[in-house]
Amino acid sequence: MEEFLRSCRRTLQVPEPCSDPDPLRLHEVGQKILKPRDHIRTRTRFRSGSDCCISVLQENPDRAGPDVHVVLGNEACDVDSMVSAMAFAYFLFKVRSRPISCQASVSQGHPSDLALRSDSVFLLRRAALPQHLLLFRDQLDLRALRRAGRLRLSLVDHNVLPSSDADLEGAVVEVLDHHQAERTPSPTCPVTVEMVGSCATLVTERIIKEAPQILDQQLAFLLYATVVLDCINMAAAAGKVTPKDSCYVAELEARFPSLPPRGALFQELQKAKLDVSGLNTEQMLLKDMKAVSGSLNVAVPVIYLRLEELLQRVELEAELSAFCHKSGFDLLLMMTISFTEREEPIRELAVFSHSSTCREQVSSYLKRAQSPALGLSPAPCLHPLISAFHQGNALASRKKLLPLVQDFLRECDGGGCLGDTEEEPTVPPTPSNSLVDGCPLDGGLPCITAEELRGKTSPDPIRVAQNQNQPELQHIVPTQIRLSCSRNQNMFWFCLVIALDVLGLESNQNQNI
């Protein structure tokens, strides 16, 4: 695996750093200097610090060159996505007969984000795999490769590209995923979607069935650890493991008896995953976040804290507001997760938005949801911009929550259900003189003769004389009123155009408006 990753970097002309960046140092830099999504500073930090992370392909990717087959993980860039991309790219490299000059696994996000994935860093160290060999999305210009006709994409751990990558859609040639199917298979793009606990299970199945000879201790450990972590130590009570997950974990254990015991490995990985000590609110949101778009841009992060702890954070609302403004999100749907001593999950939800209508509508939709039913009940919360809920159905993970959010957005797109009572004024009550039966004007307008109107609107001779004696006021001249009205039964149109004394308006006494 290590030599494969090195060959990818050489072929793509991405220089290797002199040494592995220290994730603890990057974590510290991320807190004190870098904003996690500050692309320019992040790239400058890596370029100046280790002379890496900038590909020659990125400087001139439109030139003629080799085809590049990229296996792309999902935007959360979690352990499952990272390992599935690496393992599937390695599998394709070993078995594909089509001459492709480069098979590469690419993780979404940026190299500095790896420091936030403490479980990923821990797993790479346990596997003795240098983390600087990973390729990240901003190290390759996929759009330029696509324009040059050199890009082929395989998607793992997701089955549709986000709308921002719609122009890459034509390059997708294969999908391997364990989330709800949103893509229709085609002759040019086979799609494998099964609702198993871990995408790494599907990659393991593919390798064992088609190329078991490529499995070695290192690759087996990466796949094994990922499935054990994703399936919560294969515990049925956690609601994630499926028979296929259990089957291939057992298969790996049989083939490689020296793999560490499941329980001990899970405890180590889970401890690393749940460690958010030292992270600020923005970093906790970015640590494990997915986004969906429609009428709203919605972020759905998993936060490894109890809901009560999250809501007690100082300046929480201000930090969430700043994050939404910076990242362009209208609403945050935060799923907190903690575990009991028996490794049973406790999941709770917090909905943040400046729009009370958005909060109320998405909360109401999720409370009514039946597939699955979340079992939401209100939780104490002192923040006016946050609606908090206990989640009775602790087995409904984010993977099951996301389709509900997508359905909600589709419903809003079709029916225009969203509005904002805080930002749009409400329609005032009907006044007593509105055009309804029995109102004061129901009998019609009173008769107004031209003489009566002229008498009420003619210029005041005294005031005109005063203006003539004061040159600075001569431009202020009362003008006439033109009135027209018509009536049809109880409906009428009453048009009144009036010009009053307005400073700065050049006019003359006989002008009609």
Residue, then its C-alpha position, 0 to 999 in steps of 0.5 A: m500500500e505504501e509503495f502504491l501511494r508513493s507511486c501515485r504522488r510520483t506519477l501526479q508529480v506531487p512532491e513528498p514532504c521531508s517528514d510526516p507533518d505532526p498532527l498535534r502541531l497542525h492541530e495547534v496551528g489550526q487553533k491559534i493561526l489557521k482557520p480550518r477553511d482558510h484555503i490560502r493560508t493552509r496551502t501556504r503553510f504546507r508549501s513553506g513548511s514542507d515543500c509539498c501539497i502543490s501538484v505540477l498538474q495543478e499548475n498546468p493540468d490542461r496539457a496533454g498527459p496520462d489519464v487519471h483514475v481518481v477514487l474519491g471519498n465523501e466530503a466528511c473525509d472520515v475513516d471509512s471514506m479514507v480507507s475505502a478510497m485507498a483500498f479501492a484505488y489499490f484494488l483497481f491498480k492491481v486488477r484493471s486491464r485498461p491502461i490507466s497511467c495513474q490510479a489515485s485515492v483522493s480524500q475530500g478536504h484539505p491536508s490540515d483537516l486531517a489533524l481534526r480526524s484524530d481517529s484517522v491519524f491514530l489508525l494510520r499510525r497503527a498501520a505504519l502508513p505515513q499520513h503525508l502520502l495521502l492525496f487531498r482534493d485541493q492537490l489536484d485540479l479535477r475540473a482541468l483534468r476533466r476539460a482535458g478529457r483525462l479524468r475518470l472518477s469512482l465514488v466511494d462512501h457516497n453515490v452522488l456528487p454535490s451540486s458544486d461538482a455537477d460539471l464532473e458528473g460525466a467523468v463518474v464511471e463507478v460507484l460503491d456506497h452504503h448510503q441511500a441510493e440517489r443514482t440510477p445505474s447505467p451501462t457506463c457507470p455501474v452502481t453498487v449500493e448496499m445499506v451495510g454498516s461500513c463502505a469498507t465492508l463492500v470494498t473487502e467483499r470486492i477484493i476477496k471475491e476478485a483479487p484475494q491475493i492482493l490482501d496483506q497484513q497492512l491492508a487487512f488491518l485497515l479494512y478490519a479496523t474500519v468496519v469494527l469502528d463503523c459498526i460499533n464493535m459489531a454490537a447489534a444493540a448499536g443498530k449499525v452492523t449487518p450480517k454482511d459486515s459480520c461475515y467479512v470481519a470474520e473472514l479477515e480474522a480467519r485469513f489474518p489471525s494476528l489481527p488485534p482483538r476486536g474489543a481492544l482495537f475498537q476501544e482505542l479507535q473510539k477513544a481517539k474518535l471521541d477526543v474533542s479536547g482542545l477543539n473550538t466550536e468550528q473545528m468540532l463542526l468540521k470534524d465530521m460534517k456533511a451538507v445537503s442543499g435545496s431551498l436551504n443550505v444545511a450542514v449536518p455535523v456529528i458532534y462527539l459531546r453530550l447535548e448538555e455539554l454542547l449547549q453549555r459552551v460559552e458564546l455558542e450562538a455567536e460561534l454558530s452564527a459566525f460559522c454559518h456566515k463564513s460557510g454559507f449555511d442557512l441551518l445547522l442540524m447538529m447530531t450529538i453522540s455519546f455512549t453508555e458503559r455498554e457501548e449503546p449510543i445516545r443521540e440528540l439533536a440541536v437545530f440552529s438557524h436565525s430564522s424561526t420559521c426554518r427551525e420550526q418547520v424542519s423540527s416539525y418535519l423531523k418530529r412527524a417522520q416515520s421512516p425512520a421515526l426519530g422519537l424526538s422530545p424537547a430538551p431544555c435549551l436557553h438559547p433562543l436561536i437553537s431548538a434542542f431535542h432528545q432522540g428516543n430512537a438512538l439507532a437512527s444515525r446520521k446516515k438515516l437522518l440525511p434522507l429525511v433532511q433531503d426529503f424535507l428540502r425536496e418538499c420545500d422546493g416543490g411547495g415553497c413551504l419556507g418563509d421567515t416571520e422574523e425577516e418578512p412583516t406579517v400582513p396586518p389585520t383588515p382595517s374597519n374601512s376595507l372594502v367588505d360588506g357593511c364597512p363605512l364606505d360600502g355605500g359608495l364614496p361621498c359626492i365631492t364637487a370640483e369646486e369643493l376640491r379646488g377650495k381645499t387644495s388651492p394655494d394659500p395666498i398668505r403662504v405664497a406671499q410669504n414665500q415671495n418675500q423669502p427667496e430661499l423659500q420660493h422653490i417650495v410651492p404647493t401644487q394641485i391635486r388631481l383626483s379620479c375615482s370609479r366605482n363598480q358595486n362594492m369594489f372601487w379603485f381610488c387613485l390619489v396622486i398628491a404632491l405636497d411641500v417637499l424641500g428641494l423639488e423644483s416646481n411651479q404653481n400651475q404644474n399638475i402631477 
